[in-house]
Amino acid sequence: MTINQETILEITRHAGHAIMKVYSNLALANDVNYKDDNSPLTLADKASHEVIVKMLREEYPDIPVLSEEGAGIPFEERKEYDYYWLVDPLDGTKEFINRNGEFTVNIALIHDRRPIAGFIYAPVLDTFYVGTKESAFKMKGTEKMPLKVNNKQTDRIAVRSKSHASPEEEEVLQRYDVTDSISVGSSLKFCMVAEGKADVYYRFGPTMEWDTAAGQAILEAAGGVVLKETGPDPFLYNKENLLNSSFLCLGF
């Protein structure tokens, strides 16, 4: 399966523009509803979803799309997927609502239940993160910088959530000689480990598959790993229940 990186970057950029149209209009940005699980849903989530699904289907009509805002595809249908796009149109909706700019557009290509390519765009920062089997890089403007984990052995830095901090983190981080931490929202935590600004990211508690797929692809392409907290089993996708287990990201 060959995909055009520039095409996917352009799709994430268009989705980011749709998000920013809402973000820049306070009346629209403050229009927030809540799903059955009490997670927030904004007009920006919907606008980004519509852009991404439309463009992906135009460019890759033979690859199915599973998006957070279109996740009602029956397992009996999607279990047959070989390749598919896994999309979070707006990751970090709470960061969007809090207006701190730390939200992203996430697109991952899944093959055989594993993320093989990840694209993350932070529209406020106008920054892209990309990870494929061939390369991992960060791009801001015309500047393209390779991504590589630190492989740091001591005095490691943890990246922690702004919206989902947990006391369980402390015990896990002590195992890895973490002496400092930074805090950032959304899938940018994966990116911080991928570019060596942090070494460990532990997430206790629920996430969904679309929250992690693009970040995992980028981190792994940069030399890092994503592990299940419960053991060495691979962190797989397209499960019948799309809920993730707790997980651990290491940049060494």
DRENLO-53875 format. One line per 2 residues: number of its first residue (from 1); their letters; for each residue x, y, z of N, C-alpha, C, CB. Coordinates in steps of 0.2 Angstrom, whole numbers, plus 2048, in hexadecimal, padded with zeros to 3 digits. Atoms other than C-alpha are relative to their C-alpha. Glycine has a CB too. Example, Ala and Ser with C-alpha at 12.3 -4.5 7.8 and 13.67 -1.06 7.14 Angstrom:
<atoms>
1> as> 804 7FA 800 83E 7EA 827 804 806 800 7FB 800 806  7FC 7FA 7FF 844 7FB 824 7FC 805 803 802 802 7F9
</atoms>
This chain:
<atoms>
1> mt> 804 7FA 800 800 800 800 804 806 800 7FB 800 806  7FD 7F9 801 807 811 7FA 7FC 806 802 804 800 7F9
3> in> 804 7FA 7FF 801 821 801 805 806 7FF 7FD 800 807  7FD 7F9 801 806 833 7FD 800 804 806 7FD 804 7FA
5> qe> 800 7FC 7FA 80C 83C 80C 7FE 807 7FF 808 800 803  803 7F9 801 809 84D 805 7F9 800 7FF 803 802 7F9
7> ti> 808 800 801 7F7 848 801 7FD 800 807 7FE 7FA 7FC  803 801 7FA 7F4 843 813 802 807 804 803 7FA 804
9> le> 7FF 7F9 7FC 7FD 853 81A 7FB 805 7FE 808 802 7FE  805 7FB 802 7F2 85D 80F 7F9 7FF 803 7FF 800 7F8
11> it> 806 802 7FD 7E3 854 816 800 803 807 7FE 7F9 800  800 7FD 7F9 7E8 858 828 800 807 800 807 7FD 803
13> rh> 7FF 7F8 800 7EC 86A 823 7F9 803 7FF 804 802 7FB  807 7FE 801 7DA 86C 81C 7FC 7FF 806 7FD 7FC 7FA
15> ag> 804 801 7FA 7D3 864 82C 801 805 805 801 7F9 802  7FE 7FB 7FC 7DD 870 836 7FD 806 7FF 808 800 800
17> ha> 804 7F9 802 7D6 87F 82D 7F9 800 802 801 801 7F8  807 801 7FE 7C5 878 830 7FF 801 808 7FD 7FA 7FE
19> im> 800 7FF 7F8 7C8 877 843 802 807 802 806 7FC 803  7FE 7FA 7FE 7D0 888 843 7FB 805 7FF 806 803 7FD
21> kv> 806 7FC 802 7C1 890 83B 7FB 800 806 7FC 7FE 7FA  804 801 7FA 7B7 88A 84A 804 803 806 7FE 7F9 802
23> ys> 7FC 7FE 7FA 7C5 88E 857 800 808 800 807 7FD 7FF  7FF 7F9 800 7C6 8A0 851 7FA 804 801 803 802 7FA
25> nl> 806 7FD 7FF 7B4 8A3 853 7FD 7FE 807 7FB 7FE 7FA  802 802 7F9 7AF 8A3 866 7F9 7FD 800 801 805 805
27> al> 807 803 800 79D 8A0 863 7FF 7F9 7FE 7FB 805 7FC  800 806 802 7A0 891 859 804 7FB 804 803 800 7F8
29> an> 7FB 804 7FB 7AF 88B 864 7FC 7FD 806 806 803 801  803 802 7FA 7A4 88B 873 7F9 7FC 7FF 7FE 807 804
31> dv> 806 804 801 796 881 86B 802 7F8 801 7FD 801 7F9  7FD 807 7FE 79A 870 874 7FA 7FC 802 805 801 806
33> ny> 805 805 7FD 78F 861 876 804 7FA 803 7FC 7FD 7FA  7FD 805 7FD 793 851 87F 7FD 7F9 7FE 7FF 800 808
35> kd> 802 806 802 792 83F 879 7FE 7FB 806 806 7FC 7FD  803 804 7FA 78B 830 883 805 7FE 805 7FE 7F9 7FD
37> dn> 7FB 801 7FB 79C 82D 88B 803 806 804 806 7FD 7FD  7FF 7FA 7FD 79C 83F 891 807 804 7FD 801 7FF 807
39> sp> 7FA 7FC 803 7AB 844 885 7FD 806 7FC 804 7FB 7FC  803 7FA 803 7A9 855 87D 800 7FF 7F8 804 806 802
41> lt> 800 800 808 7A5 857 86A 7FE 808 7FE 7FA 7FC 7FE  801 7F9 802 7A7 868 862 7FE 800 7F8 806 804 801
43> la> 801 7FF 807 7A3 86F 851 806 7FF 7FC 7FD 807 7FE  7FA 801 803 7B5 86E 84D 801 7F8 7FF 806 803 804
45> dk> 7FF 807 801 7B5 85B 84F 7FC 7FE 7FA 7FD 7FC 807  804 802 805 7A7 859 843 803 803 7F9 7F9 803 801
47> as> 7FD 7FD 806 7AF 865 836 806 7FD 7FE 801 808 801  7F9 803 801 7C0 85D 837 7FE 7F9 7FD 804 7FF 806
49> he> 802 806 802 7B7 84C 835 7FE 800 7F9 7FB 7FD 805  803 7FF 807 7AE 851 825 805 801 7FB 7FA 805 800
51> vi> 7FB 7FE 805 7BD 858 81D 804 7F9 7FF 805 806 803  7FC 805 800 7C8 849 821 7FD 7FA 7FC 802 7FD 807
53> vk> 804 806 803 7BB 83B 81C 7FF 801 7F8 7FA 7FF 803  801 7FE 807 7B7 844 80C 806 7FF 7FC 7FD 807 7FF
55> ml> 7FA 7FF 804 7C9 847 806 803 7F9 800 805 805 803  7FD 807 800 7CF 835 80B 7FC 7FC 7FB 800 7FD 807
57> re> 804 804 804 7C1 82D 802 801 802 7F9 7F8 801 802  7FE 7FD 806 7C5 838 7F3 806 7FD 7FD 7FF 807 7FF
59> ey> 7F9 802 802 7D7 833 7F3 801 7F9 800 805 804 804  7FF 808 7FF 7D6 821 7F9 7F9 7FD 801 805 7FF 806
61> pd> 807 802 7FF 7C5 81B 7F5 800 7F8 802 7FD 800 7F9  800 807 7FF 7CA 809 7F8 802 7FE 808 805 7FC 7FC
63> ip> 7FE 801 7F9 7D0 80C 80A 7FB 802 805 807 803 802  805 7FE 7FB 7C3 80C 818 802 806 805 7FC 7FA 803
65> vl> 7FF 7FA 7FB 7C2 81B 824 7FC 7FE 807 7FF 807 7FE  803 801 7F9 7BF 818 837 802 806 804 802 7FA 804
67> se> 7FF 7FA 7FC 7BD 829 840 7FC 800 806 7FE 806 7FB  804 7FF 7FA 7B8 82E 851 7F9 802 7FF 804 805 805
69> eg> 806 7FE 802 7AA 837 84A 7FC 7FC 7FB 800 807 7FE  803 804 805 7A5 829 83F 801 7F8 802 801 801 7F9
71> ag> 7FD 806 7FE 7A9 81A 84A 7FB 7FA 801 803 801 807  806 804 7FF 798 811 849 801 7FA 7FB 7FA 803 7FF
73> ip> 7FF 806 805 79F 804 83C 800 7F9 804 807 801 7FC  800 806 7FC 79A 7F3 842 807 7FC 7FF 7FA 7FB 7FD
75> fe> 7FA 804 800 7A8 7E7 847 800 7FB 7FB 801 7FD 807  801 805 805 7A2 7DA 83B 802 802 7F9 7F9 7FD 800
77> er> 7FE 7FD 806 7A6 7E6 82D 807 802 800 7FC 806 7FE  7F9 7FD 800 7B6 7EE 833 805 7FA 802 801 805 805
79> ke> 7FB 805 7FE 7BE 7DE 839 803 7FD 7FA 7FD 7FA 804  7FD 802 807 7C1 7DA 826 805 805 7FE 7FA 7FF 7FB
81> yd> 7FC 7FB 803 7CB 7E9 824 808 7FE 800 800 807 804  7F9 802 800 7DD 7E6 81E 804 807 801 802 7FD 7F9
83> yy> 7FD 7F9 7FF 7E2 7F9 81C 7FA 804 802 804 802 7FA  805 7FB 7FF 7D8 807 823 803 806 803 7FA 7FD 805
85> wl> 7FE 7FA 7FC 7D9 819 829 7FD 800 807 7FE 806 7FB  803 7FF 7FA 7D7 81C 83B 801 808 802 803 7FC 806
87> vd> 800 7F8 7FF 7D3 82F 83F 7FD 802 806 7FC 802 7FA  803 7FC 7FB 7D1 83A 84D 800 807 7FE 804 800 807
89> pl> 801 7FA 804 7CA 84A 845 803 806 805 7F9 802 7FE  7FE 7FB 7FB 7CE 854 855 802 7FD 807 7FB 806 801
91> dg> 7FD 804 7FA 7D9 84C 862 802 806 805 806 7FC 7FF  7FF 7FA 7FB 7D9 857 872 7FA 805 800 807 803 7FF
93> tk> 806 7FB 800 7C7 85E 872 800 804 806 7FA 7FC 7FF  800 7FC 7FA 7C9 863 884 806 806 7FF 802 7FB 806
95> ef> 7FB 7FA 801 7D9 86D 87F 7FD 805 7FB 807 7FD 7FD  803 7FB 804 7CF 875 871 7FB 804 804 7FC 7FC 7FB
97> in> 805 7FC 7FB 7C1 87A 87E 804 804 804 7FC 7FB 803  7FC 7FC 7FB 7CF 880 88A 804 805 7FC 804 7FC 804
99> rn> 7FD 7FB 804 7D6 88A 87B 808 801 802 7FD 807 801  7F9 800 7FF 7E8 885 87F 804 7FE 7F9 802 7FC 805
101> ge> 7FD 802 806 7EC 880 86D 803 7FA 7FF 805 805 7FF  7FD 806 800 7F2 86F 871 7FB 7FA 7FE 803 7FE 807
103> ft> 805 805 803 7E6 865 866 803 7FE 7F9 7F9 802 7FF  7FD 803 806 7EA 85B 856 7FB 7FD 7FB 805 7FB 802
105> vn> 804 804 805 7E3 853 846 804 7F9 800 7FF 803 7F9  7FC 806 800 7E8 840 846 7FD 7FC 7FB 7FF 7FC 807
107> ia> 802 805 805 7E8 834 837 805 7FB 800 7FF 804 7F9  7FC 806 800 7EF 823 838 7FE 7FB 7FA 801 7FC 807
109> li> 802 806 804 7F0 815 82B 802 7FA 804 804 801 7F9  800 806 7FC 7ED 804 833 801 7FA 7FB 7FA 7FF 804
111> hd> 7FF 806 804 7F3 7F4 82B 801 7FA 804 806 800 7FA  7FF 806 7FC 7F1 7E3 832 800 801 808 806 7FC 7FE
113> rr> 801 7FE 7F9 7EB 7EB 843 805 804 803 7FF 7FA 804  7FA 7FC 7FE 7FB 7F6 844 800 806 7FD 806 7FC 800
115> pi> 7FF 7FA 803 7FE 808 841 806 800 7FC 7FF 806 805  7FA 800 804 80A 809 832 802 807 7FE 7FF 7FC 7FA
117> ag> 7FE 7F9 802 809 81C 82F 7FB 805 804 7FE 801 7F8  803 7FB 7FC 804 82B 83A 801 807 7FE 802 7FF 807
119> fi> 800 7F9 802 800 83D 836 7FD 804 805 7FD 801 7F9  803 7FC 7FB 7FD 84A 844 802 807 7FE 803 7FE 807
121> ya> 7FF 7F9 801 7FA 85C 841 7FD 804 805 7FD 802 7F9  802 7FC 7FB 7F9 869 84E 7FF 807 7FD 805 801 806
123> pv> 801 7FA 804 7F0 878 846 802 806 803 7F9 800 7FE  7FE 7FA 7FC 7F3 885 853 808 801 7FF 7FE 801 807
125> ld> 7F9 800 801 806 881 852 802 800 7F9 803 7FA 804  7FF 801 807 805 87E 83F 806 7FB 7FF 802 807 7FD
127> tf> 7FB 805 800 810 86F 842 7FE 7F9 7FF 804 800 807  801 807 802 810 85D 83A 805 7FC 803 7FF 800 7F9
129> yv> 7FC 806 7FE 816 84D 841 7FE 7FA 7FC 800 7FE 808  801 806 804 818 83E 836 804 7FA 801 801 802 7F8
131> gt> 7FC 806 7FF 81E 82C 838 7FD 7FB 7FB 7FF 7FE 807  802 805 804 81E 81F 82B 806 7FA 801 7FF 802 7F9
133> ke> 7FA 805 800 829 80F 828 806 803 7FD 7FE 7FA 7FC  7FA 7FD 803 835 81A 81E 803 806 804 7FE 803 7F9
135> sa> 7FD 7FB 7FD 837 829 829 7FB 803 806 801 806 7FB  804 7FC 7FB 831 834 838 803 807 800 801 7FC 807
137> fk> 7FD 7F9 800 832 847 837 7FA 804 803 801 802 7F9  805 7FA 7FE 82A 857 83E 801 805 7FB 802 802 807
139> mk> 800 7FB 805 826 865 832 7FC 806 803 7FE 7FE 7F9  803 7FA 7FE 823 877 836 802 805 7FB 802 803 807
141> gt> 7FF 7FC 806 821 883 827 804 7FB 7FB 805 806 802  7FC 804 805 82F 87D 81B 805 7FC 803 803 805 7FA
143> ek> 7FB 804 7FD 83A 876 828 7FE 7F9 802 802 804 807  802 807 7FF 83A 863 829 806 7FD 805 800 7FC 7FA
145> mp> 7FB 803 7FC 843 85B 838 7FF 7F9 802 800 804 807  801 807 7FF 846 849 83B 7FE 7FF 808 806 7FC 7FF
147> lk> 802 802 7F9 83E 841 84B 804 7FA 802 7F8 7FF 800  7FD 806 7FD 848 835 856 800 801 807 808 800 7FD
149> vn> 800 800 7F8 846 830 868 807 801 803 7FD 7F9 802  7FA 7FF 7FC 853 834 875 804 7FA 801 7FE 804 806
151> nk> 7FC 806 7FE 858 823 87A 804 802 807 805 7FD 7FB  7FD 7FE 7FA 85C 82B 88B 7FF 7FB 805 7FC 807 802
153> qt> 800 806 7FB 861 81F 899 7FF 802 807 807 7FD 7FF  801 7FE 7F9 860 82A 8A8 7FC 807 800 806 801 804
155> dr> 803 7F9 800 857 83A 8AE 7FB 801 7FB 805 805 800  804 800 805 849 837 8A3 7FA 805 801 7FD 7F9 7FE
157> ia> 806 7FC 800 83A 843 89F 7FA 7FD 7FE 802 807 7FC  807 803 802 828 83E 89F 7FC 806 7FD 7FD 7FD 807
159> vr> 805 7FB 803 81B 847 895 7F9 7FD 803 800 800 7F8  806 802 7FD 80A 847 89E 7FA 804 7FD 801 801 808
161> sk> 806 7FD 802 7F8 84B 89A 7FE 807 804 7FB 7FB 800  803 7FA 7FD 7F0 85C 89D 7F9 7FF 803 800 806 7FC
163> sh> 807 801 7FE 7DF 855 89E 7FF 7F9 803 7FC 800 7F9  802 807 7FD 7E1 843 8A4 806 7FD 805 800 7FB 7FA
165> as> 7FB 802 7FB 7EF 843 8B2 7FD 7FA 804 803 806 803  802 805 7FC 7EE 834 8BD 805 7FE 805 7FE 7F9 7FC
167> pe> 7FB 802 7FB 7F7 82E 8CD 803 7FA 7FE 7FC 7FF 807  7FC 807 802 7FB 81D 8C5 806 802 7FC 7FB 7FC 7FC
169> ee> 7FA 7FF 803 807 826 8BB 807 800 804 800 807 7FD  7FA 800 7FC 813 829 8C9 804 7FA 801 7FE 803 807
171> ev> 7FD 806 7FF 816 817 8CD 804 7FE 7F9 7FB 7FB 802  7FD 802 807 81A 813 8BA 806 804 7FF 7FB 801 7FB
173> lq> 7FB 7FC 801 825 822 8B8 806 7FF 804 7FE 807 800  7FA 801 7FC 830 81E 8C6 804 7FA 7FE 7FD 7FE 808
175> ry> 7FC 805 802 835 80E 8BE 805 802 7FA 7FB 7FA 7FD  7FC 7FE 806 83D 817 8AF 804 806 802 7FB 802 7FB
177> dv> 7FB 7FA 7FE 848 824 8B9 7FD 807 7FD 807 7FE 7FE  803 7F9 802 83C 833 8B5 802 805 805 7F9 7FF 7FE
179> td> 7FE 7FB 7FB 843 842 8BD 7FD 807 7FF 807 801 800  803 7F9 802 839 850 8B4 7FA 7FE 7FC 805 805 7FD
181> si> 805 801 805 829 852 8AA 7FE 806 7FD 7FA 7FD 804  803 7FA 803 820 85D 89E 7F9 7FE 7FF 804 801 7F9
183> sv> 807 802 801 80E 85E 89A 7FD 803 7FA 7FB 803 806  803 7FE 806 805 85F 88A 7FA 7FD 7FE 805 7FF 7FA
185> gs> 806 803 802 7F4 85B 882 800 7FC 7FA 7FB 805 7FF  801 804 806 7EE 84F 875 805 7FB 7FE 7FE 805 7FA
187> sl> 7FB 804 803 7F8 844 86A 807 803 800 7FE 7FD 7F9  7F9 7FD 7FF 807 850 86C 804 7FD 805 7FF 808 801
189> kf> 7FB 804 7FB 80D 845 87A 804 7FB 7FD 7FB 7FD 806  7FC 804 804 812 838 86E 805 803 7FC 7FB 7FC 7FB
191> cm> 7FC 7FC 804 81A 845 863 806 802 805 7FD 806 7FD  7FB 7FD 7FC 824 84C 872 805 7FA 801 7FD 802 807
193> va> 7FB 806 7FF 82C 83A 875 803 7FF 7F9 7FC 7FA 802  7FD 801 807 82F 838 862 805 805 7FF 7FA 800 7FB
195> eg> 7FB 7FB 802 839 848 861 805 801 806 7FD 806 7FE  7FA 800 7FB 843 845 871 7FF 805 805 806 801 7FD
197> ka> 801 7FB 7FA 83B 852 87C 7FE 7FD 806 7FB 806 7FD  801 804 7FB 835 845 887 802 7F9 7FF 7F8 800 802
199> dv> 7FE 807 800 839 833 88B 7FB 7FB 801 806 7FF 804  805 805 7FD 82A 82B 893 7F9 803 7FF 801 7FD 807
201> yy> 807 7FD 800 817 82D 890 7FC 7FA 803 7FD 803 7FA  805 805 7FD 80B 822 89B 7F9 802 800 803 7FD 807
203> rf> 807 7FE 7FF 7F9 822 899 7FC 7FB 803 7FD 801 7F9  804 805 7FC 7EE 81A 8A6 7F9 802 7FE 801 801 808
205> gp> 807 7FF 801 7DC 818 8A2 7FE 801 7F9 7FE 807 803  803 801 806 7D1 819 893 802 805 7FA 7F9 800 800
207> tm> 800 7FC 806 7D5 81F 881 7FD 7FC 7FB 808 802 7FE  803 804 805 7CE 81A 871 806 7FF 7FA 7FA 804 7FC
209> ew> 7FB 802 805 7D8 812 862 802 806 7FC 7FD 7FB 7FB  7FE 7FA 804 7D7 823 858 804 805 804 7F9 803 7FD
211> dt> 7FC 7FB 7FC 7DF 82C 866 807 7FE 800 7FE 800 808  7F9 802 7FF 7EF 822 865 803 7FE 7FA 800 7FA 805
213> aa> 7FD 803 805 7F2 81B 854 805 804 7FC 7FA 7FE 7FB  7FB 7FB 803 7FA 82A 84B 806 801 804 7FD 806 7FE
215> gq> 7FA 7FF 7FB 805 82D 85A 804 7FA 801 7FD 803 807  7FC 806 800 80A 81B 85B 805 7FF 7FA 7FC 7FA 801
217> ai> 7FD 800 806 80F 81B 849 806 804 800 7FC 801 7FA  7FA 7FB 800 81A 82B 84B 805 7FE 805 7FD 807 801
219> le> 7FB 802 7FB 822 825 85B 804 7FA 7FE 7FC 7FF 807  7FD 806 802 826 814 854 805 801 7FB 7FC 7FA 7FE
221> aa> 7FC 7FE 806 82D 81C 844 806 803 803 7FC 804 7FB  7FB 7FC 7FD 838 827 84F 805 7FC 805 7FE 806 804
223> gg> 7FC 804 7FC 83F 818 859 7FE 7FE 806 807 803 800  803 801 7FA 834 817 867 7FB 7FA 800 7FC 806 803
225> vv> 804 805 800 828 80A 86D 7F9 802 804 803 7FA 804  806 7FF 7FD 816 809 873 7FE 7F9 803 7FA 803 7FC
227> lk> 801 806 7FD 812 7FB 880 7F9 800 804 806 7FE 804  806 801 7FC 802 7F4 888 803 800 807 7FD 7FA 7FF
229> et> 7FE 800 7F9 804 7F7 89B 800 7F9 803 7FB 804 804  801 807 7FD 7FE 7E5 89E 805 7FB 7FD 7F9 7FE 7FE
231> gp> 7FB 805 802 80D 7DD 895 803 802 7F9 7FD 7F9 800  7FC 7FF 806 817 7DB 885 7FC 7FF 7F9 806 7FC 7FF
233> dp> 804 801 806 808 7D8 879 800 806 7FC 7F9 7FE 802  801 7FA 804 807 7E3 86A 7FA 804 801 801 7FE 7F9
235> fl> 806 7FC 7FF 7FC 7F2 86B 7FC 800 7F9 803 808 802  803 801 807 7F0 7ED 85D 7F9 804 800 7FE 7F9 800
237> yn> 806 7FC 801 7E1 7F6 855 7FB 7FC 7FC 802 806 7FB  806 803 803 7D0 7F2 84D 7FD 7FB 805 801 7FE 7F9
239> ke> 804 805 7FB 7CA 7E9 85D 7F9 801 7FF 803 801 807  807 800 800 7B8 7E5 85F 7FE 806 804 7FD 7FA 803
241> nl> 801 7FA 7FC 7B8 7F2 86D 806 804 7FF 800 7FE 808  7FB 7FB 803 7C2 801 867 803 804 806 7FD 805 7FC
243> ln> 7FD 7FD 7FA 7C7 806 879 807 7FD 801 7FC 7FE 807  7F9 802 7FF 7DA 805 87D 801 7FE 807 805 806 7FE
245> ss> 7FE 801 7F9 7E2 7FE 88C 805 806 802 804 7F9 801  7FB 7FC 7FE 7EE 808 896 806 7FF 7FC 802 800 808
247> fl> 7FA 802 804 7FF 80A 88D 806 805 802 7FE 802 7F9  7F9 7FD 7FE 811 810 88F 804 801 7F9 804 7FC 804
249> cl> 7FC 7FE 805 81B 819 882 807 802 802 7FD 807 7FC  7F9 7FF 7FE 82E 819 883 804 802 7FA 803 7F9 803
251> gf> 7FC 7FE 805 83B 822 87A 807 7FE 800 800 808 800  7FA 803 7FF 849 816 87D 7FF 7F9 800 803 802 807
</atoms>
